[in-house]
Amino acid sequence: MNASFVANYKFTNDLKLMVRSGYDYYKNEDVVRNAIGAISTRGQSTGGMSWSWNAKGMYGQNQTWGFTTTNDAILSYQKNFGKFGVDVLGGGSIRYLEDRQQGARTRNGLSVPGWYSLANAIPSTVAGQDAIVNNYGYRRSQVNSAYGKATLSWDNALFVDVTGRNDWFSTQPKSERSYFYPSVASSFVLSEYIPLPQWVNMWKLRGSWTLSKSAASMYEINRTYSTGAVWGNVSASYPSNLYPLDLLPSSERTWEIGTAAYLLGQRLRLDVAYFNKLYYNTKISQTISSASGFGST
């Protein structure tokens, strides 16, 4: 299900305000069954639940549902002063996401052929192991953003774009929850000022530099716990992942230069570019000594 709302208000012909809100809801239900004696080596995973088929039979159910809402407010101004043009905007947004999942399947097959029910699961022969595999998940995140863009132009031939955005993402550590990333781009239409052969309709040069950042995914940096048998049959929970408290968002820096031309009545287009991309602050999981009390960082 999708719903949206957009409202626009003109302060003047040049100054405008737009407020918009969007809502997206989804729900999926899966019922999977495998007859006793139907041999297969294939496997499948839907909604986080892993299914596997074999001659023992299998039955399972799984549900996933959730929603996303995005809200923006953008103030824009556009004006031409002779040959000089200005187009700027600034705004903010809030995006909230929530996902849920719940499912169960038989672990060791079905007792009675043709009866597809969790109650027909073959009991496990392993001490402390259930006949049913349960799966439950819950995720939520929120990102608050402020952003701006300015485009300056001269005589419809020279253009400069500058952008900036700051995000506050709930999935990052508190000390690194706020991060900023800018960009700048420019292009110059040489054919507006340089005499060219008649078969060259347009020729321009361009260049850009941008920095983009992406936060950790939901619960990626949380200190997770694993439950298992410790000291014989005694169960215990212990942390398995150690993450730094100042983990930065993953970053990418890209710069590009290029040229483009339209030739022969715009029947032929030539576009050549060179770009350089650098990845840094990339998150990598590393196994560490168990003497630390953790398995990885």
N, C-alpha and C positions, 0 to 999 in steps of 0.2 A: 504494500500500500504506500502510495506517495502523496504528499500534500505540499503545497507551496503558497507563499504569500509575498507579493511585491507591492510596495508603495513608493511613488515618486512625488517629489515636491520641488517646484521651481521658485527659487528666491528671485532670480532674474533669468534672462535668456542665457546667461553665461554660467550662473551658479546654481547647481542642482544637488538635491539630496535623494538618495535611494536607500530604502530599508527593505530587506528581504529575509524571509525565513523559510527553511525547507525541512521536511520530516519524511523519513524513509523507514518503514517497518517491514520485517520479513518473518516468515515462519516456515520451516520445513519439517516434515515427518517422514521417517523411513521405517518400513517393516521388512525385514530380510529373513528368509528361511531357506534351508538347504535340506533336501530329503535324505534320509538314511540310505546309504548305499550309492549315493551320487558322488563319485570320486572326482575331485578337482584340486588342482594345485594353485589356483588363482587366489588372489586376495584383493580386498577393496577397503577403502577408508572414506567415510562420509561424515561430515560434521564432527570430526575428531574421534569417532568410533571406528575401530578396526574390525573388519569382518574377515573370516577365513572359512573356506569350504573344505570338507573332507567327508569320508564315508560314515562318520559318526552322526552326521546331521547337525543342524544348528538353527536357532531361532533368536531373533533380537529385534529390539525397537530402539529408535533414537529420535530425539526432537532437538531442533536448534531454532532459536528465535532471538530477536533483538531489534534495536532501532538506532538511527543516527539523526541528530538534529543539528542544523547549521544556521547561524544567524549572522547577518552582516548589516553594517551601516556605512555608507560610502558617500562622501561629499566630494563633488567634482567641479572644476572650473575650467572653461575653455574660452579663449579669446584671441583674436588676431589684431595686431597693432601694425598695420601696413604689411610689410613682408615678414614681420616677426610674429610667430605663433606660439602660444602657451597652452598646454593641456596638462593640468595637474589633478591629482585626486589623493585623498587620504581617508582611511577608514579603520574599522576594527571588526573582528569576528569572534564568535564563540562556537566551537564544535564539540559536541558531546556524543559519545558512542557507548553502547551497552549491548553485550552479547551474552546469551545463556545457552546451556546445553545440558541435556539429561538423557541417558540411555542405559540399556542393559542387554546382555546377550548370554547365551549358554556358553560355558567354558569347555566342557568335555563331551558334548553331544547330547542327543535325545534318547530317553529311555524307551518310549513307545513310538513306533513308526506312525507318521501321519498326524500326530498330535503336536501342533506347533504352539507351545506355551512355555513361559519361563518356569512354570511349575513342573514341566516334564524334563528338566535338566538332570543329567546324570551326576550324582554326588561325586565330589572330588575325593581321591584317595590320598591326597597330600594333607598332612596335618595343618590346620589353620587356614586352608585355602577354601574359598567359597565355590559353590557350583555355578554361581552367576558372576559375570564380569560387569561391574557397574562403572559408569562414566558420567561425571558431572563437571561442568565448567561454568565459570562466571568471569566476565571481563568487562572493564569499563575504563574509559579514558576521557580526558578533556584537554583541549588546547585553546588558549586565548591568544589572539593575535592583533597586532597593530601594524599597519602597512601604509606605504605611500609611493607615489609614482609621479615623476615630472618629465614631460616631453617638450623640448624646445625645438623650434624649426625656423629656418630662414629661407624664404623664397621657394618653399616646397622643394628644396634641393639639399639642404643640410639639416640633419636631424640628430638630436642627442636625447637619449633616454636614460634616466637615473631612477632606480627603485631601491627601496629598503623595507625590510620586514623584521619584526621581532615577535617571537613565539614564546609562550609560557606553557610548557607541556607537562602534564601530570606524570608521565612515565619516566621522566628524568629525575636524578637525585635533586633534593631541594637546593643544593648549592649551585647546580648547573641547570636549573629548570628554565631560566631565561637565556635566550641566545638570539643574536642578530645576524642577518645576512643581507648584503647589498648586491647590486649589479649596475653596470653602466654599458651602454651600447651606442654606437654612432654609425651613420651612413652618409655618404656624399654622392649625389648624382652628378657625375662629371659631364654627362652629355648636355646638361643645362648651360654649361659655360664654355665647353671646349668644342670647336668645330670638328665634326666627325663625318666619315663617308655616309652617303645616303642609306646604305644598307644596314647601318648600325642605328637602331631605333632608340636604344637606351643603354647606358653604361654607368655602373655605380661601384663604389668601394664601400666596404663595411668592416667593422671591428666590434668586439664585445669582450667584456670581462664579467664573470659572475661567480658568486660564492653561494653555495646551497648547503643546507644542513638538515639532517634527519635524526629524529629522536629515537631512543630505544623503543622497541615494541612493548605492548602491554605485559607487565610482570617479567620482562626479560631480565631486569637487574635485581629482582627480588631475591632475597635469601631463601631458597627453596629447601624443603625438608623431605627426606626419604624415610619411609617406614619399612622396617624389615626385622627379621629375627636376630636378636643379639643375645649373647649368653644363653645359648640353648633355645628354648621356646619362648623366651621373654621378648616381647616386641618393644621397640624403641624408635623414637623419631630423632633424626640427627641432620644437621645442615649439610648440604652437598656442594653449594656454590658460594664462593666469597667474591663479592664485587667491590670495587673501590668507591668511596663515597663521593669522589669528584669526577665521575665518569662523564666525559664530554660527548656531545652528539657527534655522529659521524659526519664528516665534511667532504665536500668536493669543490675544488677551484678549477674553473675552466676559462680559457681565453681563446679567441678565434679571430682570424682575419680572413677576408675573402673578397671576391669581386664577382659581379654578375652582369650579363649583357643580353639584350634582346636584339636579334638579328633578322634580316630578310623579312621585314613586315611582321615581326614578332612570331614568325613561323619556327624560329630556332632560338633556343635559350641556352646560354653558356653560364655555368655556375661553378666556381672553383673556390675551395676553402681549405684552410689549414687550422687545426685546433689542437690544443694541448690540455689534458685533463689530469689533475692530481687528486688522488684519494688520500685522506689522512684522518687521524683519530678514528680509525676503523675498529669496531669491536670484534675481538677475537677471543674465543674461549680456550684456555690453556690448562692442561692437567697439572696439578701440583701434588707435592708429597702429602700422603695421608696423615703424616705426623702433625700437620698444621690443623687437623680437625676438619678439613674440607677436602673435596675431591677435585675441584676446579676453580679457576678464577677468570 
